[in-house]
Amino acid sequence: MIEQAADEFPRGEQSGHGLARDVLDLANDPRFRATLLVLIDADSTHWPSDLDAGVDGAACFRELDLGIDASPADDDPLAGVRAFEVVCP
């Protein structure tokens, strides 16, 4: 269902705005009403760099503090994970 609904949304340049705004539109779709965006080891062209750069829609994602893991770095289960609350309607 998620893939089907995602296919119905125009992406990036097709929609006339950036990918952060596209994700926000999808999150606010009545079929999802998503309140969180979780990036797991995200190192892509757009995520999370678009949010860090403040592109259109980026202000609608508030980064959550996931805390600090006291275990050795290679044992950290949250290494590379970033979570954002969707704060715009």
C-alpha positions as a Python dict, from the first residue, in 0.01 Angstrom:
ca = {
    (1, 'M'): (0, 0, 0),
    (2, 'I'): (279, 243, 84),
    (3, 'E'): (455, 185, -249),
    (4, 'Q'): (127, 219, -438),
    (5, 'A'): (41, 548, -267),
    (6, 'A'): (395, 677, -311),
    (7, 'D'): (372, 609, -684),
    (8, 'E'): (69, 841, -704),
    (9, 'F'): (274, 1142, -588),
    (10, 'P'): (486, 1344, -832),
    (11, 'R'): (850, 1354, -728),
    (12, 'G'): (1107, 1631, -706),
    (13, 'E'): (1111, 1845, -1017),
    (14, 'Q'): (787, 1687, -1145),
    (15, 'S'): (597, 1825, -848),
    (16, 'G'): (749, 2172, -874),
    (17, 'H'): (919, 2157, -535),
    (18, 'G'): (1189, 1965, -354),
    (19, 'L'): (1200, 1615, -215),
    (20, 'A'): (1159, 1729, 146),
    (21, 'R'): (825, 1885, 51),
    (22, 'D'): (731, 1566, -138),
    (23, 'V'): (799, 1355, 171),
    (24, 'L'): (595, 1601, 377),
    (25, 'D'): (306, 1571, 130),
    (26, 'L'): (320, 1192, 152),
    (27, 'A'): (342, 1199, 533),
    (28, 'N'): (31, 1419, 550),
    (29, 'D'): (-170, 1204, 310),
    (30, 'P'): (-483, 1081, 496),
    (31, 'R'): (-382, 722, 424),
    (32, 'F'): (-69, 761, 637),
    (33, 'R'): (-80, 1063, 871),
    (34, 'A'): (286, 993, 946),
    (35, 'T'): (442, 1173, 1240),
    (36, 'L'): (798, 1039, 1216),
    (37, 'L'): (1069, 1013, 954),
    (38, 'V'): (1348, 772, 1048),
    (39, 'L'): (1665, 761, 841),
    (40, 'I'): (1870, 447, 893),
    (41, 'D'): (2229, 490, 786),
    (42, 'A'): (2111, 744, 531),
    (43, 'D'): (2383, 861, 300),
    (44, 'S'): (2208, 947, -23),
    (45, 'T'): (2209, 1245, -256),
    (46, 'H'): (1915, 1407, -77),
    (47, 'W'): (1871, 1252, 267),
    (48, 'P'): (1958, 1387, 517),
    (49, 'S'): (2156, 1659, 337),
    (50, 'D'): (1840, 1831, 205),
    (51, 'L'): (1709, 1868, 559),
    (52, 'D'): (2047, 1992, 682),
    (53, 'A'): (2059, 2247, 397),
    (54, 'G'): (1714, 2383, 480),
    (55, 'V'): (1547, 2314, 145),
    (56, 'D'): (1175, 2388, 94),
    (57, 'G'): (984, 2185, 352),
    (58, 'A'): (1288, 2110, 571),
    (59, 'A'): (1155, 2326, 855),
    (60, 'C'): (867, 2080, 888),
    (61, 'F'): (1102, 1809, 1017),
    (62, 'R'): (1231, 1854, 1374),
    (63, 'E'): (1524, 1628, 1457),
    (64, 'L'): (1476, 1417, 1769),
    (65, 'D'): (1753, 1356, 2020),
    (66, 'L'): (1810, 981, 2027),
    (67, 'G'): (2048, 1006, 2322),
    (68, 'I'): (2405, 895, 2357),
    (69, 'D'): (2499, 529, 2368),
    (70, 'A'): (2766, 454, 2629),
    (71, 'S'): (2878, 132, 2456),
    (72, 'P'): (3181, 119, 2226),
    (73, 'A'): (3121, 293, 1889),
    (74, 'D'): (3107, -29, 1688),
    (75, 'D'): (2833, -164, 1919),
    (76, 'D'): (2607, 142, 1896),
    (77, 'P'): (2270, 21, 1760),
    (78, 'L'): (2177, 380, 1668),
    (79, 'A'): (2493, 461, 1475),
    (80, 'G'): (2390, 639, 1157),
    (81, 'V'): (2024, 665, 1261),
    (82, 'R'): (1849, 1001, 1259),
    (83, 'A'): (1483, 1056, 1347),
    (84, 'F'): (1264, 1355, 1270),
    (85, 'E'): (919, 1452, 1391),
    (86, 'V'): (687, 1580, 1118),
    (87, 'V'): (569, 1911, 1268),
    (88, 'C'): (377, 2077, 981),
    (89, 'P'): (24, 1990, 885),
}
